[in-house]
Amino acid sequence: MKKRWRMSMNTRKILDGYIFISPWLIGCFLFFLNPLLKSIQLSFSKLASTTGFQLEWAGWTNYMKAFVLDVTFIPMFLEVVRNMFVNTPLIIVFSLFIAILINKNIRMRWLFREVFFFPVLLGTGYVMQQLLGYNVDAQTMEVARGILLPQEMLVYLGPRVSDMVQLFMDRITIILWKSGVQIILFLSGLQGISPSLYEAARCDSATEWEMFWKITLPMISPVILLNIIYTIIDSFTDSMNPILDFIHTTAFVNRQMEYAAAIGWIYFVFIFLVVGLVFLVMRRYIYHTNVSAVSAKKGA
């Protein structure tokens, strides 16, 4: 009698994942792959004529222009990268702290969840730009000026102290505004941890601090990685990101589509490298349930 082949639980989960992303993969190959290849070709070319999209090979000229000739791109790019590296750990720590607090058995817990998710409902477009005082022409953001602290108080503090206080308030406002999705993801991860683990730890006289490091943090490590990747990509693709506005202006206002394609690919490759580096660093710290061992035991 032939032994019936059974799919392991781990293989089934991988197959379910591919089925889940299959609509995106199909859409990518049908509608996104051709423009992607065209943009690569455009970045190494010179647009001779927009009629018929006639291109002439230019080599690395557009990329050299971004690094050598353009005095605007590199400083703007470094500022965006600096803000990402500063905001990402702050957002992750803050959202995890808030998620742990509102995951407790407290009154009106639903209200706190809605309050922290409310900025996400407002979106990141024109409404948020007006609320945060975004000046598109000057490419600056005066976040919460005159909202969190009265302007009169800042005047009495002096220019140096007021600038430091305002910078701190600006940063806090951005972190509060950008943490809604991360809090929801952390909440789902925290609610997926079995309460029996905490009960067993309390029976062994474990403190809350020990349970956080030994149970909570390892169990939600996949969610931490997800939130880090989401926060990095959200920071780089935000509608108020000056790099995106610079690429749009270069392509459709200044009519330098080949140069815009080049700086767009520089930007994309850097994001790809950062995300890959995060995966490599976080891979050893991610806790995975040994599904194969569990399924093998059940089969035995």
N, C-alpha and C positions, 0 to 999 in steps of 0.2 A: 504494500500500500504506500503510495507516494505521500511524502510529508507535505502538508499544506503550507505554502509560504505565507508568512505573516509580516506585515510591515511594522517595524519598530516604532515606538512612540516618538523617538527623536526624528526619524525620517518622516513620519506623518506631520509633525510640527513644521518641518522644513517645507514640505509640500504645501501645507496650508498657507505658509508665508508667501510662497511663489504664486499661489492662486489669488491671494489677497492683493498682491501688487501687479498682477497680470494686466488689469485695465490700464495702469500707468505705463507699463512696458509697451503695450500695444500702441497707446497714444504717442509715446515717445518715438517709436520707430516710424509711425505713419506721418506725424506732424512736426516733430522736433529735430529728427536726425538730419534732414536735408538743410534746414536753416543753420544748424550747428556747423556742418561742414562748409557751408557757404561763408559763414563768419570767419572760420579759420583761414579760408582762401583769401577773403577780403583783407584780413589783417596783414598778410604778406604781399599785398598788391597795392596798386594805385588805381583809383577809379577814374578811368579815362572818360567815360560817358555814362550818365545815369540811364540813358536810353538803351535798353537791352542789357544793362548792367555789364558794360565792357570793362574788363580788368587787364592791367598790365603788371607783370611781375616786378616787385620792388624789393624782395628779400626782407632783411631785418630792419629796413629803414624806419618803419613806424614804431617798432619797439625801441630802437636807438633814440628816436625823438622823445619818447616818454621818459627815458632815463637820463638823457644828456641835454636836450634842448628845452623841454617844457619845464618851466620854473614853478608851475602850479601843481602839477600832478603829484610829485613825490612828497612835498610837505603835507598836502591834503590826505594822501594815502597813509602816511605815518601817523597823522592825527586820528584817522579812523581806526587804525590798528591799535593805537594806544588806548583809545576809548573802549575798544572791545576787550582788551586784556584787563582793564580796570573794572569794567562793569560786569563781566561774566562771572567771576568768583563772588562778587558782592550779591548779584542777583540769585545765584545758586544757594548761597548760605542763608540769605534773607528768606527766600521762598521755602526752603526746608524748615527753617525755624518757625515760620508762620503756619506751615502745613502741620507740623507737630502740635502746635498750640491749638489750632481749630479742629484737630482730630480727637482732642480730648472730649470727654463727656461733659460739655458745658451747655448752658442755656442759650437759645437762639443761635446755635451753631450755624444754621443755614444762612443767617443774616451776615455773619462775618465772611462766609464763603462768597456770597454775592458781592459784598463790598470790595473784596480784593480782586474779584473777577470783573468788576464793573468797567475798569479802563479798557479791557479787551473788547467789550461790547461797543465802546465808542469808536474803536478802530484806530488805524494809524494814518488816515488820510488827512483831508482838509480840516476836519473837526479837531483832531489832535494837534495839528499845526497851529490852529488859532488858540487853543487852550494853553499850549506851551509857549506861545509867542514866537513862532518860527518865522524868521525873515528870509524869504527865498532869495531876494535880490542880494542881500549881504551875506547869505550862506552862514548865518549865525543863529544860535538858539539861546534866547534869554529865558531859561526855564524858571517859572514860578517867581519872577521878579515882581515884588509888590504884592505877592499872594501869601507866601509862607511867612515872610517878615515884612513889616511896614517899612516903606522907604525912609521915613524919618528916623527909625532906629538905626538903619544902616549909615545914615549921615552922621549921627553922633558917635558911631564906632570908629570913624576914621576910614580913609581909603583902603589901607592895607588890610585891616581887620574885616572891614565890610566885604572886601573882595573874597577873602578866605571863607567867611560865613556864607556868602552868596554862592560860592563855588560848592561848598558842602551841601547847601540846600538844593542846588541844582542837581547834584549827583543823587541825593536821596530821592528827589522827585522822580528822576528817570528810573531808579531802581524800583520804586513803588509802582510806577506805571507799567514796567516791563515784566513784572513777576506773576501776573495772573495765570497764564497757561502753566507755568512751572509749578505753581502752588497746586493746581488741579491735578497735575501728573504725580506730584509727590503724595497727594492725598490718596490717589488710587493705589499707589505703591504701598503706602502705610496700611491701608485697609486690606491689602492682600496678605499681610503677615498674620500667621496663625496666632490667636491669643494664647494658645497652650504653651508657646515658647516663652512668653512673658510670665505665665503662671509658674512654669518649671523654674525659671530664673529666680522668681521671688521666693520660691520654696528653698532655693539654695542661698538665700540672703543677698541676692544681687541688688545693687543700688540702681537708680534710674540712669545715672551716668554710665555705669557698666553695661546696662541693657542697651543703651544707645549705641555704644561702640561695638558690642559683641553680637547684638541681634539686629537692631534697626538699620544701622549703616550697611552691614553686609547684605541684608535682604533687599534693600532698595538700591543697591549699587547699579543694577541695570537702568533704573529710572534716573539715577544721577548722571550716567553717561548720556542717556536720551536728552535730559535737560541741558547738559553742557553743549551738545551738538545743536540742539534747537536754539539756544541762546546765542551761540556764535553765528549761526546762519541768519537768525533774526536781526542781529546787530549789523551784519554786512549787507543785508537786503532791505533794511528799513527804508521807508519812503522818504525820510528826512536825512538819509545818508548823503553827504555832499558829493561823494564819488559817483553815485548813480545819477545825480543831477548834472554833474560835469560830463559824464558819458553821453547823456541825453542831449545836452546843449552842444557838445562837440559834433554829434552825428546829425542832428536835425535842425540846428540853428546855424552853426558854422559850416555845415555841409562837408565835414571831414569824416566820412563814414569809415574809411579805412583806418584812420588813426583811432577813432572811437572803438572799432573792433579790436584793435591791438591792446588798448588799455583795458578793455573789457576782459580779454583773455588773460592779461597779467593779473587782474583782480581775481578772476575765477581760479587760476592756478594757485594763487596764494591761499585762497579759501580752502581749496582741495587739500593742500599740503597741511594746513592747520588742522583740519578735520581728521586727516590721516594720522597726524602726530598725536592727537587726542586719543584716537582709537588704540594706537600702539602703547601709549603710556597707561591708559586705563584698563587695558586688556587683562593685565595680571591682577587687578583689584576687583574684577567683576565676579560676583558669586553666581554660580549656575547650579541648579538642582540636577543631580545625576539621574536624568529621566531614563536613560538606557538601563541603569542598574535596577531601577524600580520596576520597569517593565519586564526585565529578565526574571526578577524574583516572582512577579505575578505569573509569568509563563511557566515557571518551574512549579 
